[in-house]
Amino acid sequence: MDPASTYKLYVAYSALKQVEEDELQWEQSIVDGRDLDQCFYDMLAVSDNACAEALLNDVVGREQIVADLPEVGALSTSFEIGDVRTTASDLTGMLARWEAGELPVQQQDGDALMGAMAENIHRDGIPAGVSGDVSDKVGFRGPYLHDAAIVHDDAGVWVLTILTEGSSWDEIAEISGEVEAALDR
């Protein structure tokens, strides 16, 4: 399915890898006078497009992001120009690996991703339907409404991704609540 802005999670991962390999610096200018630190936050917390597009097309590069997809378990995701696609399974798998510490990124860099996702300003999907603390990345474009989240609640941690076409935030919240109830939380 068209990932809408959830593709920014893949971009963020590749950017973090380049930070750790000293190919990118947090203070490096990216776009519109913003450095990587600010762009990273803006891309995930407010779903800024200019930062994500600069990282995808000019700074990190589409080829590097594609090369990193197998590492995060995104085997059905593609970044073909004009036809970017992903699956709920790929996004969920990536977030589950992230949460489990199975991706090769340092804790402080991983905290940057989780911190930005925890401060996501779009809270009408999964966060509205569950009782735990939610770190998520939404995507919305045209008929597509998506939410990929890590939920921390009293019983533990779980990951949920909902990709929809022609749905609503209320329906995503309702599905999230049903999943939480099915998990007996």
C-alpha positions in Angstrom: 0.0 0.0 0.0 1.1 3.6 -0.4 2.8 4.4 2.9 1.9 8.0 3.0 4.2 9.5 5.7 5.0 6.3 7.4 7.8 5.9 4.9 9.6 8.5 7.1 10.4 5.7 9.6 12.6 4.0 6.9 14.3 7.4 6.1 14.9 8.0 9.8 16.5 4.6 10.3 18.9 5.2 7.4 19.7 8.7 8.6 20.6 7.3 12.1 22.9 4.7 10.5 24.7 7.5 8.7 25.0 9.5 11.9 26.6 6.5 13.6 29.0 6.0 10.6 30.0 9.7 10.8 28.6 10.3 7.4 26.0 12.7 8.8 26.2 15.1 11.8 23.3 16.2 13.9 24.4 19.8 13.4 24.5 19.4 9.6 22.3 21.7 7.6 19.6 19.8 5.8 16.9 22.2 4.5 15.3 25.6 5.1 17.9 26.5 7.7 17.2 23.4 9.8 19.9 21.0 10.9 19.5 17.2 11.0 18.5 17.2 14.7 15.6 19.6 14.0 14.7 17.9 10.7 14.6 14.5 12.4 12.2 15.8 15.0 10.1 17.7 12.5 9.9 14.7 10.2 8.6 12.4 12.9 6.7 14.6 15.3 4.9 16.9 13.0 5.3 14.9 9.7 7.3 17.6 7.9 7.7 16.8 4.3 10.6 19.1 3.3 13.0 17.4 5.7 11.9 13.9 4.7 12.2 14.7 1.0 15.7 16.3 1.5 16.9 13.3 3.4 15.4 10.8 0.9 16.5 12.5 -2.3 19.6 14.5 -1.5 21.2 13.7 1.9 20.8 10.0 2.7 19.7 8.9 -0.7 17.1 6.6 -2.0 19.7 3.9 -2.8 20.9 3.8 0.8 17.4 3.6 2.2 16.6 0.7 -0.2 19.9 -1.0 0.8 18.9 -0.7 4.5 15.4 -2.2 4.1 16.4 -5.9 4.5 18.2 -4.9 7.7 15.0 -3.7 9.3 13.0 -6.7 7.9 11.2 -4.6 5.3 11.2 -7.3 2.6 8.0 -6.2 0.9 8.7 -2.4 0.9 9.9 -0.6 -2.2 11.1 2.9 -2.9 10.6 3.0 -6.6 10.3 6.6 -7.8 6.6 7.4 -8.1 5.6 4.1 -6.6 6.7 3.8 -2.9 5.0 0.9 -1.2 5.0 -0.8 2.2 3.1 -3.3 4.3 1.8 -3.3 7.8 3.9 -6.3 8.4 7.1 -4.5 7.3 6.4 -1.5 9.5 5.4 -3.6 12.5 8.5 -5.8 12.1 10.7 -2.7 12.0 9.2 -1.2 15.1 9.3 -4.5 16.9 13.0 -4.9 16.1 13.6 -1.3 17.2 11.9 -1.8 20.5 13.7 -5.1 21.1 17.1 -3.4 20.5 17.7 -5.7 17.5 18.7 -2.9 15.1 22.3 -1.7 15.0 21.9 1.8 16.4 23.2 3.3 19.6 20.8 3.9 22.5 21.0 7.7 22.3 20.3 7.7 18.6 17.4 5.3 19.1 16.1 7.6 21.8 15.9 10.4 19.2 13.6 8.4 17.1 11.4 7.2 20.0 11.3 10.7 21.6 10.1 12.3 18.3 7.5 9.6 17.8 6.3 10.0 21.4 5.8 13.7 20.7 3.8 13.1 17.5 1.2 15.8 17.3 -1.3 13.6 15.4 -2.9 11.6 18.2 -6.4 10.7 16.8 -5.5 7.2 15.7 -3.9 4.5 17.8 -3.2 6.8 20.8 -6.9 7.7 21.0 -7.9 4.0 21.1 -5.6 2.5 23.7 -4.8 3.1 27.4 -1.0 2.9 27.2 1.8 5.4 26.3 2.1 5.5 22.5 5.1 6.4 20.3 3.7 6.5 16.7 4.2 7.7 13.2 1.1 8.6 11.2 0.6 8.9 7.5 -2.2 10.6 5.7 -2.5 11.4 2.1 -5.6 11.4 -0.1 -7.6 8.4 0.9 -4.8 6.9 3.0 -4.8 7.1 6.8 -2.1 5.1 8.6 -0.7 4.7 12.0 2.3 2.6 13.1 2.9 2.5 16.9 4.7 1.1 19.8 2.5 0.9 22.9 3.8 0.7 26.5 1.1 -0.3 29.0 1.0 -1.9 32.4 1.2 -5.4 30.9 4.2 -4.7 28.7 4.9 -3.5 25.2 3.2 -4.3 21.9 3.4 -3.0 18.4 0.5 -2.2 16.1 0.3 -0.9 12.5 -2.9 0.0 10.8 -2.9 0.9 7.2 -6.2 2.1 5.7 -7.7 3.4 2.5 -10.9 5.3 2.9 -11.1 5.0 6.6 -11.2 7.5 9.5 -9.1 8.3 12.6 -12.1 7.2 14.7 -12.1 3.8 13.0 -8.4 3.4 13.6 -8.9 4.3 17.2 -11.7 1.8 17.5 -9.7 -1.0 15.9 -6.8 -0.1 18.3 -9.1 -0.5 21.3 -10.3 -3.8 20.0 -6.8 -5.1 19.6 -5.9 -3.9 23.1 -9.0 -5.7 24.4 -8.1 -8.9 22.5 -4.6 -8.8 24.0 -6.4 -8.8 27.4 -4.8 -5.6 28.6 
